[in-house]
């Protein structure tokens, strides 16, 4: 399978590219960042801006599938107008180019933040665990850009009988490259972790989910699916029940082992998101043991 990965030099992009190469696929990795150390060597690396249609359309032409990861990955790092324009325009260009080129599968990085996990204030969900049916509650422009992106995916799916579209609503994505910056501080500070419902997913589980989506697309899946992708436990050394009673005592509880339900994704994809922070050595050090 020929696959274009946008944002191929980011934390997720490198893991996805490596996973696709290991599975025997031919990968073009596109990013604004020039090629550097640590990039998967077998991928064809190109510099491209997904907000420019003239960059996107030629790259998509001739591909069997696209994994769209490019964009501004969080709120607050750029002005709101830049975040919204970059994320929405990039997604629009990728989807329109894929539809026109006859690509059979597009997987793109949506976000669980559109359910109200804004990372800034403590969320007040309608119920716990949250799932794909929970009402959208975009609390900042980044989350809104992802919500609009999912609307664009639905629009693209409705205009094509061939296209298979997957919106992966990722929780906080962690890996060796960003653990110290993103994972360890939340593990040490439960008030901060509560802003994300103590949810996270290891980057290798994301890569597995992307590959499985592409396999299902190649096997004939059509239309659009939005799926929550999150890890098997909470990002905290404290028990789930302690966290729930401390931070969300009045929220209706539907049962489960985490505050974000991934049952639908596991059933649709036939995967278990099993990788835990407890098996990552730096995490064990932060938690007080080896």
N, C-alpha and C positions, 0 to 999 in steps of 0.2 A: 504494500500500500504506500502511495506517495502522500506524505503529510506535511503541511505547512504549520509550524508552531510560531505564533507571534508572541513577543515577549520572551523569546527563547533563552535569554541570558539572565532572567530573574530566578528567584528561589524556586518557584514552581516550574518555570520553563526548563531549567537545566535538568530537573528530576524527570519531567515528562519526556524530554528529548532522549535522555539516556534510556528510559523505559521503552520507548518506541524503537530505538536502535537495537536494544537487546532482544526485542520481539521480531526483529528482522525487517523492519519497515525503513523506507527511504525518507529522510527528514530534511526539510529546509527550515532553518532557524532564523527568524527575522527579529531584529531589535534595533532600537536607536543607539544602544551601547555597542561600540566596536568590539570585535572579537578579542578575547583575553584569555588568560590562564584559567583553567578549570572548565572551559567549554567542552562539551562532548565532541571529540575530534572527528568522528565519522559524519557528523551533520554538515550540510552545506550552509555556511554562515553568510548572512547578508545584513546590511544596514538598511533599515526602512522605517518610515513613519506611517503608522496606521491611520492617522488623521488626514493623510494625503491619498485620495483615490488613485492617483497616478502611480503611487507606490504599491498599493494593495492589489489592484486588479491584475497586473501582470504576474504577481507572485502566486495568486490563487489559481490562475489559469493553468490547467494541466494537473492539478492536484486531485487526489481522491477524497481527501478530508482536510479539515482545518481545525487546529486547536488554538483558540483565541485567548491569549493571556495578557496581551499588551494593554497598557493603560496606567493610570495613576492608582496605586494599590490601597490607598487609605485616605481618610479625611484629614484636613488640616495641614497637609504638606505643601499645598499650592492654593492660590486663590480659588474660590468656589467656581467661578466662571470657567477657569482653566480645567478644573477637575471634571466638571460636567461636560464641557465641549470635547475634551480628549476622550473620555470614556464612551460617551454616546456616539460621537462621530466615528471613532474607531470601530465600534461594534456595528454601526450601520454600514460602513464600507465593507467590512468583512462579510456580513450577511448578504448584502446585495451582490458582491462579487462572487460569492459561493453559489448563490441561486443562478446567476447568469452563466457561470462556468459549468454547471451540472455536477457540482461536488455532491457527494452523497451524505456526508456527515460533517457537522460542525459541533464541537464541544467548546464552551466558553466559560470563563470564570465569572459567575455571578457571585452573590455574597449573602450570607445570613444576616448581615446588617440591615437588610431591607425589612426584617421582621422586628426591628427595634433594638438590636444589639449594637448600639452606636459607639461603644467604647469610651464614651464621655460621661454619661450619666447611668444610673442603675436602671435597667429596663423594667417595665411593668407589663409583662405579657398577659394575655387573656387567660392563659392556662399553661401548665407545664407538664411534661416537656413540650416545647414548641415543635411544630411539625410543618409540613408543606401547606397545610390548610389554614394555618394561623394567619390572621389578617396582616397585610403589609403595613408597616409603621416606620417608614423612612424618616429618620430624625436628623439627617444631615445630607449635604449635597452628594457625597459619595454614595450613600445608600440609595438616594433618589436616582443617580445615574445607573445603578444596577437594576432598579425597578423599571426604568425606561428601557434598558437593554433587554429585559425579559419581554416587554411589550413588543419590541422590535423583532425578537425571535419568534413570537407568536404570529406577528404580521408576516414574516418571511415564510414560516411554515404554511400559512394559509395561502400563499401565492405559489407554492411549489408542491407538486405531487411526488417529487423525488427526494426532497431534502429531509434529513434526520437531524434534529436540533436538540442539544442537551444544555440546559442552564444549570450548572453546578453551584449550588448555594453553599459556598465554603465558609466554615468558621475560621478562626485564627489558624493560619497555616504555619507550622513550625518544622524546623529541620536543623541540622548541624550549623548551617550558615547564619541562622538568625536566633538560635536558642538564647544566647546570652543577652541579646538586645530585646527580644520579644517574649520569650518563654519564662526565663528565670525571674524577671521582675513581677510577673503576674502570679507565679507560684509563691513568691515571698509575701505578696500583698493581696489578701483575699478581697479587700474592697475594690481593688482594680480588676481582679478576676471576675467579680460579680457583674461588671459592666458588659462582659461577653458571655454571661451565664456559665462561666468556668469552662467554656467550650473551646476546643482546639482540634486540629487534625494534623497528623504527621504527613509530611510532604510525599512520602512514598505511598501512602494510602491514596492521596490525590492522584498520583501518577497511575496507580492501578485502576482507579475509577475512570480516568480519561481513556486508558487503553480499552477497557471493557466497553465503554460507550461507543468507541470507534468500531470495535468488533461487532456490536449489535447493529450499528448503522450499516456495516458491510453485509450483514446477514439479512437485512431487509426492514429494520425498524424505520418507520416514517413518522413525521409529526414532531411535536415538541414535548419535552418532559423537563420539569424543574425538580431537582432533587437536592435535599440537604446532605452535605458530606461533613461528618464530624467524627471525632475519635470515640474510643470505647469507654472512657471514664472522664472524670472531671480533672481540670488542671488545678489541683489543690491536694495537699497532704491530709486535709480534713475530710471526714466522711461526708457523703452526699447529703444525708439527712441533717447533719449539723449545718451545712451551708444553706440548705433549703429553709430550715427553721429560722436561721439568723437573717437571711436576706429576702426571702420570699414567703413568709408565713401565711399571708392571706391569699396567695395565688392558688386557684384550684389545681389539685395534683392528680394526674392521670396514671402515675406509676412509671417505673423504669429505672435504669441505672445511670442516666445522665439527664441534663436539663434540655438537651436537644435530641429529638428522636430521629434516628436514621433508618427506621424499619423499612420505609418505602424504598429507599435507595438500595438497601441490602437485598430486598426482594427482587427489584427490577434488574439490578446488575448482577445478582448472584455472588456478591462479595461480602466479606466481613471486614470492617475497618478496625483492625486489631492492634495496630502499633500504638503503644502507650508511652507517655513521658517517663513512666517508672522504669522503663528498660533502657533509657538513654543516660549514659554515665554522668554528664554534667547535671542532669536533673536530679539524680540520686544524691549528688554532692550537695546541691541546693537544699534538698529536703532533709539533709542531716545524716546521710549514710552512704555506704558504698556497696 
